Amino acid sequence: MSSDRYLLFLFWGGLLVLLASLLALAAFVLVLPALAKEIDSPGIMTEQDCQALIRDELRQMPAGGIHYSLAGEEQAYPSWSFSGITGATRTLKWLRAEFDLVQVYFRRAGPDWNGELFEWDGQEVAYAWVAYGVRTPDGRYLTSGGLPPFSRSTGAQGFQPGKYLVTVTTSGPFVTPQGFDCSDLEFSPFCQVEQSFLPGASSVFVENGYAARDPLNGFLFWAVQVEQTLNLCKEQSRHAGR
């Protein structure tokens, strides 16, 4: 093979190798990302996305979830109750006691709870912190009367927000059509919380629908009962339709 033909061979061979490399690079840059979108692994839902899903679900529920019920054959005492969707869980320590709390989102309504939508500060959805149990300094665990998993000390800790549709209820001799009366009942768990450093949290909630955003400023010691498992905020594809 002459030197000219050999140089020509090297030229065209090198050019083919270069073209093949460019095609491979183009496939890597353009084709693979497109394929990755189709097989994208599940993404972690953000807190904002989860709250949006909870709000959307609550908007399909009637406003004004707080109801007063008379005593009857199924319950010895009158009760106050409302429906909502669970959010975060946490514990709160105070004076050597430790409360298990769950955040419950609910749809607001007017102060008379007649079912008509009523907004505070442009927000129709709010949340209340609810204590479903407390560890006492002497080692006991007192529940607020809820059902599993909100009836034991480790039941709801770490549950994912948006998991449950719940009914939150308080019932007892302290319940009145106007709210609550703890006269001569100061030593009941509910009244001890209601009259502690968080005075009247339940009374304020029933009277005007206000619940403190920080449980240090007040929380409800009410029973939590699961009505339905929703799993609104399970991890899902970042590209999936909602």
C-alpha positions in Angstrom: 0.0 0.0 0.0 1.4 3.4 -1.0 2.0 6.1 1.5 -0.8 8.2 -0.1 -3.3 5.5 0.1 -2.3 4.7 3.7 -2.7 8.4 4.7 -6.1 8.4 2.9 -7.2 5.3 4.8 -6.1 6.9 8.2 -8.0 10.0 7.3 -11.3 8.3 6.5 -11.0 5.9 9.3 -10.4 8.7 11.8 -13.3 10.6 10.4 -15.6 7.6 10.9 -14.4 7.1 14.4 -15.1 10.8 15.1 -18.6 10.6 13.6 -19.4 7.5 15.7 -18.2 9.2 18.8 -20.4 12.2 18.1 -23.4 10.0 17.5 -22.8 8.2 20.8 -22.5 11.5 22.6 -25.7 12.8 21.0 -27.5 9.6 22.1 -26.2 10.1 25.7 -27.2 13.7 25.8 -30.6 13.6 24.0 -32.0 10.1 24.1 -31.1 8.8 27.5 -32.7 11.7 29.5 -35.9 11.2 27.5 -35.9 7.5 28.4 -35.2 8.3 32.0 -38.3 10.4 32.2 -40.4 7.4 31.2 -38.8 5.2 33.9 -38.2 7.9 36.5 -38.0 6.4 40.0 -40.5 7.5 42.6 -39.8 11.0 44.0 -40.1 12.3 47.5 -43.3 14.4 47.8 -42.6 17.8 49.3 -44.5 19.1 52.4 -46.1 21.8 50.2 -47.4 19.2 47.7 -48.8 17.1 50.6 -50.6 20.0 52.1 -52.1 20.9 48.7 -53.5 17.3 48.4 -54.9 17.5 51.9 -56.6 20.9 51.1 -58.0 19.5 47.9 -59.5 16.5 49.8 -60.9 18.6 52.5 -62.6 20.9 50.0 -64.7 17.9 48.9 -66.0 17.6 52.5 -68.8 19.7 54.0 -67.6 22.8 55.9 -68.3 23.1 59.5 -67.3 19.7 60.9 -67.8 20.4 64.6 -71.0 18.9 65.9 -72.6 18.6 69.3 -74.3 15.3 70.1 -76.7 14.5 72.9 -76.2 11.5 75.2 -78.0 8.4 74.1 -78.1 4.7 74.1 -74.6 4.5 72.4 -72.9 7.1 74.6 -73.4 7.9 78.2 -72.4 11.6 77.9 -72.9 14.3 75.3 -70.0 15.0 72.9 -68.3 17.4 70.6 -66.7 16.1 67.4 -65.2 17.1 64.0 -63.7 15.3 61.0 -60.3 15.9 59.5 -57.2 14.5 57.9 -54.1 13.7 59.9 -50.9 15.6 59.4 -47.6 15.4 61.3 -47.1 13.8 64.7 -44.9 14.9 67.5 -44.4 14.7 71.3 -44.6 17.6 73.7 -43.0 17.5 77.2 -44.3 19.6 80.0 -43.8 19.3 83.7 -42.3 15.7 83.4 -45.4 14.6 81.4 -45.0 13.7 77.7 -48.0 14.1 75.3 -48.4 12.3 72.0 -49.8 14.7 69.5 -51.2 14.4 66.0 -51.9 17.4 63.7 -55.5 17.2 62.3 -56.4 19.4 59.3 -60.1 20.5 59.1 -62.3 22.7 57.0 -63.3 25.8 58.7 -66.9 27.1 59.1 -68.8 29.9 60.8 -68.8 30.2 64.6 -72.3 28.7 64.8 -71.0 25.6 62.8 -74.0 25.7 60.5 -72.1 24.2 57.6 -71.5 27.4 55.7 -68.0 28.2 54.6 -66.3 30.8 56.7 -62.8 31.9 56.1 -60.2 33.5 58.5 -57.5 35.5 56.9 -58.4 34.0 53.5 -57.8 30.5 54.6 -60.6 27.9 54.6 -58.5 25.0 55.9 -56.8 25.0 59.3 -55.4 22.4 61.7 -55.5 21.6 65.4 -53.0 19.7 67.5 -54.7 16.8 69.2 -53.2 14.9 72.1 -54.3 11.2 71.9 -52.3 10.1 75.0 -49.9 11.2 77.7 -47.1 9.5 79.7 -47.4 10.6 83.3 -44.4 11.1 85.6 -45.3 7.9 87.5 -44.9 5.8 84.4 -48.6 5.4 83.4 -50.0 6.1 79.9 -53.4 7.8 79.8 -55.3 7.8 76.5 -57.9 10.3 75.4 -60.2 7.4 74.4 -59.2 6.9 70.8 -59.0 3.7 68.8 -55.9 2.0 67.2 -53.5 3.3 66.2 -54.3 6.4 68.3 -54.7 4.5 71.5 -51.2 3.6 72.6 -47.9 5.4 73.2 -46.1 4.5 70.0 -49.2 4.2 67.7 -49.0 7.3 65.5 -45.4 8.5 65.8 -43.9 8.9 62.4 -47.1 8.3 60.4 -47.0 10.0 57.1 -49.2 13.2 56.7 -52.4 12.6 54.8 -52.6 9.0 55.9 -56.0 9.0 57.7 -59.4 10.5 57.6 -60.4 10.7 61.2 -63.2 11.7 63.6 -61.9 13.6 66.7 -64.3 13.5 69.7 -64.5 14.5 73.3 -67.3 13.1 75.5 -67.9 13.3 79.2 -69.8 15.0 82.1 -67.8 18.1 81.3 -69.4 18.5 77.9 -72.3 21.1 77.6 -74.2 22.5 74.6 -72.2 25.7 75.1 -68.8 24.1 75.4 -67.3 22.7 78.6 -67.8 23.0 82.3 -65.1 21.5 84.5 -66.6 22.5 87.8 -66.0 19.7 90.4 -64.2 17.7 87.6 -60.8 19.3 87.9 -59.0 15.9 88.3 -60.3 14.3 85.1 -57.5 14.1 82.4 -59.5 16.4 80.0 -60.1 19.1 82.6 -56.5 18.9 83.9 -55.3 19.7 80.4 -58.0 22.3 79.7 -57.3 24.2 83.0 -53.5 23.8 82.8 -51.0 26.2 81.3 -53.1 26.0 78.1 -56.4 27.3 79.5 -59.5 26.8 77.5 -58.0 25.4 74.3 -61.1 23.2 73.7 -63.5 25.9 74.7 -62.0 28.4 72.3 -62.0 25.8 69.6 -65.7 25.0 70.0 -66.7 28.7 70.4 -65.0 30.1 67.3 -63.0 27.5 65.5 -59.6 28.8 66.4 -56.8 26.4 67.1 -53.2 27.5 68.0 -50.6 26.6 65.4 -48.0 26.0 68.1 -49.2 23.3 70.6 -47.3 25.2 73.3 -50.1 27.7 73.0 -52.9 25.1 73.2 -54.0 21.7 72.1 -57.0 19.4 72.3 -57.1 16.3 74.5 -59.7 14.5 72.4 -60.1 11.0 71.1 -59.0 10.2 67.6 -60.8 7.5 65.6 -59.7 6.4 62.1 -62.6 6.4 59.6 -60.7 5.7 56.4 -57.1 5.2 55.2 -56.3 7.7 52.5 -52.6 7.6 51.9 -52.7 10.9 50.1 -49.0 11.7 50.4 -47.4 8.4 49.6 -44.2 8.7 47.5 -45.1 8.8 43.8 -43.5 9.6 40.5 -42.6 13.2 40.2 -44.1 13.1 36.6 -47.3 11.4 37.6 -50.5 13.3 37.1 -52.4 14.3 40.2 
